[in-house]
Amino acid sequence: TGGELPSGTDAIVMIEHTETIDDQVLVKRPVASGENCIRRGEDFTKGTAAITKGRRLSPPDIGVLAAVGCSIVPVCSIPRIGVISTGNELITVDKRPSGSEIRDSNSVMLGAYLRAAGCTPHLYGIVKDEREILREILHLALGENDAVILSGGSSKDERDLCADLIAECGEVLVHGVAIAPGKPTIIGRCMGKPVLGLPGHPASALVVLDRIGRPLLSVMSGEIRRTECTRSAILTQNIPSTRGREDYIRVKLDGKHAIPLFGKSGLLNTLVQSDGILRIPAGSEGIEKGAEVEVITW
């Protein structure tokens, strides 16, 4: 295997198809010219690219680069993303909640997502809804990262300061998008860097980061072509939708079937039970039971 053919030969017979008789070899089956051979230039022809720019390197890619003698590869730097959790009701995960307190699940969930997306997350912990403190942490995060994600504080309540502070140090490009869950999303720019304000509810935060934030992360990492992982399935029940709004429904895959998991965006049980999300276009009023759908897997 990998050896050069002796002069005058043009094919290889597998040893399993031969039998040795004294000093002779009996070939038990016909063999065609070129069989079991690889010709020079057959794998990659001269002048063609083995690996193209804008591709996230996979184990096969690394093998190809080694085979063509490419020991040093120019790559984009890994994006560093700051994550700030906002809210007076938040406590750290090691504490026991009392009253209206809730543990900060978003920062670690978003951090795990960012790591899986090929980024380096920098978690800044919990910041109370106090303008001066939030402004200070936002400026710190902008100085230390390539982009910043704010979790919570994206709504238009008087205590929600994110949009004001983004506008103060840069500009708010979008405040409110026609998707569910995730309507109060903020898209902004500060100090020339992207800032994404996510809703505080976990399902909303994850859906918005996946649908709106992920393409941004791909561009920042130099990835030009990104293929989503999807599964075809048959819907097990009707899903209503509101025309003019893009809906994302969490679904569980059971063989060839997609089971919708309806629930409020503040609940975590549908996230952990789901295998992905189903997109309902803004121009649709829903999808009927029995329809074939494409599930975007997590």
C-alpha atoms as one frame of an Amber mdcrd trajectory, in Angstrom:
protein
   0.000   0.000   0.000   1.480   3.299  -1.076   4.289   1.621  -2.981   5.319
   2.324  -6.559   4.229  -0.173  -9.242   7.022  -2.256 -10.784   7.859  -1.417
 -14.394   5.497  -3.053 -16.883   2.543  -3.431 -14.466  -0.675  -1.400 -14.433
  -2.935  -3.043 -11.826  -2.966  -4.542  -8.336  -4.696  -7.732  -7.217  -5.747
  -7.980  -3.573  -3.904 -10.762  -1.783  -7.287 -12.119  -0.609  -8.038 -12.973
  -4.260  -4.849 -14.991  -4.795  -3.351 -18.338  -3.823   0.328 -19.230  -3.616
   1.362 -22.522  -5.229   5.061 -23.240  -4.768   6.829 -20.284  -6.379   3.786
 -19.173  -8.377   0.740 -17.005  -7.593  -2.711 -18.031  -8.789  -5.024 -15.060
  -9.437  -8.605 -16.177  -8.774 -10.496 -13.301 -10.388 -10.113 -10.933 -13.349
  -8.465  -7.561 -12.815  -8.809  -4.443 -14.972  -6.065  -2.008 -15.920  -5.674
   0.598 -13.164  -7.551  -1.427 -10.545  -6.522  -0.739  -6.914  -4.138   1.979
  -8.092  -3.998   5.709  -7.437  -2.420   7.742 -10.222  -0.193  10.726  -9.654
  -2.395  13.839  -9.286  -5.612  11.811  -8.972  -6.318  13.035  -5.406  -5.593
  16.752  -5.920  -4.592  17.986  -9.345  -1.901  20.607  -9.727  -3.258  24.164
  -9.510  -6.452  23.312  -7.583  -7.093  24.297  -3.958  -7.074  21.516  -1.378
  -8.648  23.698   1.352 -10.408  26.992   0.626 -10.439  30.170   2.713 -13.251
  30.711   5.218 -13.611  27.096   6.279 -13.627  25.893   9.869 -10.875  23.285
   9.969 -12.086  19.757  10.729 -10.006  16.640  11.449 -10.166  15.582   7.746
  -9.009  19.080   6.740  -6.005  18.801   9.063  -5.137  15.452   7.462  -5.324
  16.945   3.966  -3.096  19.879   4.946  -0.508  17.472   6.325  -0.664  15.339
   3.176   0.083  18.314   0.911   2.946  19.440   3.159   1.265  22.497   4.650
   2.703  22.680   8.161   1.830  26.345   8.827  -1.716  27.551   8.110  -2.896
  31.182   8.223  -5.994  31.313  10.421  -8.268  33.944  11.934  -7.983  34.681
  15.625 -10.597  33.121  17.903 -13.243  35.764  18.757 -13.341  36.744  22.412
 -16.908  37.482  23.525 -17.850  39.207  26.776 -21.055  38.044  28.501 -22.800
  40.275  31.062 -25.859  39.122  33.020 -28.090  41.955  34.219 -30.906  41.964
  36.755 -31.585  42.690  40.423 -33.278  39.317  40.784 -30.213  37.262  39.788
 -28.001  35.324  42.180 -25.031  33.055  41.518 -25.653  29.367  40.854 -24.183
  28.270  44.200 -26.746  30.205  46.260 -30.227  29.168  47.354 -32.932  31.487
  45.955 -35.446  33.162  48.214 -38.439  35.303  47.335 -38.194  36.452  43.709
 -34.523  35.546  43.307 -33.449  33.237  40.459 -30.097  31.648  39.684 -28.149
  33.085  36.759 -28.415  30.222  34.269 -28.038  32.384  31.164 -24.379  33.341
  31.491 -23.111  29.756  31.750 -25.530  28.548  29.058 -24.439  31.305  26.657
 -20.794  30.692  27.544 -21.150  27.003  26.668 -22.817  27.925  23.371 -20.004
  30.352  22.521 -17.344  27.731  23.236 -19.143  25.248  20.964 -19.268  27.950
  18.271 -15.488  28.306  18.396 -15.305  31.477  20.500 -13.703  32.287  23.831
 -16.324  33.523  26.318 -15.406  35.947  29.105 -18.107  35.951  31.781 -18.424
  39.167  33.806 -20.950  37.790  36.267 -24.097  39.485  37.510 -24.555  43.244
  37.233 -27.448  44.904  39.067 -29.790  47.301  37.281 -27.760  50.331  38.271
 -26.691  52.669  35.473 -23.202  53.592  36.692 -22.182  50.039  37.534 -23.554
  48.629  34.275 -21.868  51.417  32.278 -18.524  50.638  33.933 -18.745  46.894
  33.252 -19.918  47.459  29.659 -16.927  49.724  28.947 -14.594  47.193  30.582
 -16.026  44.351  28.483 -15.789  46.401  25.279 -12.137  47.093  25.972 -11.286
  43.447  26.616 -13.348  41.656  23.943 -14.228  41.609  20.250 -17.974  41.731
  20.977 -20.276  41.890  23.996 -23.484  40.052  24.825 -25.860  41.470  27.432
 -28.318  39.017  28.949 -31.489  40.653  30.285 -32.404  44.320  30.362 -33.428
  44.428  26.701 -37.100  45.218  27.299 -38.491  48.759  27.577 -39.149  48.784
  31.288 -37.746  51.780  33.188 -35.193  49.499  34.880 -33.942  48.076  31.590
 -30.880  50.186  30.850 -29.119  48.247  28.099 -30.473  50.131  25.092 -29.766
  53.506  26.726 -26.190  52.599  27.586 -25.501  51.131  24.124 -26.815  54.342
  22.549 -24.740  56.394  24.966 -21.428  54.813  23.946 -22.324  53.954  20.360
 -25.553  53.341  18.490 -28.590  51.101  18.692 -29.192  49.646  15.238 -32.250
  47.567  16.127 -34.411  47.365  19.240 -37.134  44.782  18.789 -37.309  42.053
  16.163 -40.329  40.240  14.721 -39.466  36.795  16.082 -40.775  34.718  18.937
 -39.279  34.048  21.352 -36.923  37.012  21.383 -38.925  40.094  20.440 -37.071
  42.682  22.650 -33.628  41.881  21.169 -31.127  44.758  20.818 -28.513  44.941
  18.072 -25.997  47.716  18.512 -22.441  48.884  17.999 -20.097  50.472  20.551
 -16.458  51.420  20.046 -16.707  49.796  16.628 -17.645  46.439  18.186 -20.925
  44.480  17.993 -23.179  44.480  21.057 -26.098  42.083  21.277 -28.767  42.568
  23.948 -30.623  39.321  24.616 -33.901  38.838  26.488 -33.525  37.524  30.017
 -35.694  34.432  29.535 -33.420  31.430  28.832 -35.277  30.066  25.775 -35.438
  33.527  24.216 -31.762  34.166  24.899 -30.642  30.878  23.361 -32.864  31.187
  20.280 -31.728  34.758  19.581 -28.051  33.894  20.029 -28.433  30.921  17.686
 -30.518  32.668  15.015 -29.114  36.211  15.102 -25.816  35.941  16.958 -24.397
  32.813  15.299 -24.062  34.328  11.788 -22.234  37.266  13.389 -19.878  34.905
  15.232 -19.175  33.053  11.983 -18.205  36.271  10.211 -16.006  37.340  13.127
 -14.160  34.022  13.034 -13.592  34.275   9.270 -16.004  31.466   8.444 -17.475
  32.062   4.990 -19.469  28.893   4.444 -21.397  27.471   7.367 -23.770  24.530
   7.024 -26.519  24.147   9.601 -27.249  20.715  10.964 -30.880  19.856  10.156
 -33.106  16.782  10.292 -36.197  16.064   8.224 -39.165  14.889  10.285 -42.956
  14.579  10.253 -44.823  16.984  12.523 -47.023  15.218  15.083 -49.503  18.051
  15.746 -50.660  21.399  14.413 -48.585  24.486  15.236 -50.423  27.832  14.987
 -48.465  30.980  14.190 -49.061  34.713  13.780 -48.547  36.123  10.294 -45.841
  38.789  10.212 -43.742  37.174  12.948 -41.097  34.467  12.582 -41.692  31.780
  15.184 -39.182  29.257  16.521 -40.731  26.247  18.215 -38.687  23.861  20.341
 -39.171  20.270  19.185 -38.215  16.800  20.312 -37.206  14.239  17.697 -38.608
  10.729  18.029 -37.420   8.655  15.108 -38.960  10.244  12.017 -41.324  12.447
  14.021 -40.990  15.989  15.395 -42.933  16.617  18.598 -43.533  20.323  19.419
 -42.687  21.386  22.972 -44.860  24.346  23.819 -43.972  26.404  26.855 -43.160
  29.858  28.127 -39.765  31.290  27.192 -38.849  31.598  30.875 -38.996  27.823
  31.399 -35.962  25.594  31.047 -37.636  22.177  30.832 -38.521  22.548  27.145
 -34.905  23.447  26.348 -33.435  20.369  27.967 -36.090  18.114  26.401 -35.699
  19.574  22.912 -33.355  18.377  20.160 -33.660  21.589  18.164 -36.005  24.236
  16.850 -38.485  24.485  14.024 -38.722  27.732  12.047 -42.133  29.016  10.967
 -41.721  31.810   8.377 -43.224  35.226   9.018 -45.664  34.838   6.129 -47.145
  31.596   7.461 -50.113  31.091   9.798 -48.735  27.800  11.049 -47.874  24.244
  10.043 -50.339  21.359   9.966 -49.913  17.940  11.512 -48.323  15.457   9.119
 -46.271  18.054   7.263 -42.624  17.292   6.550 -40.449  19.845   8.342 -36.766
  20.669   8.730 -35.601  20.735  12.350 -32.539  22.844  13.121 -30.719  20.757
  15.708 -28.862  22.334  18.621
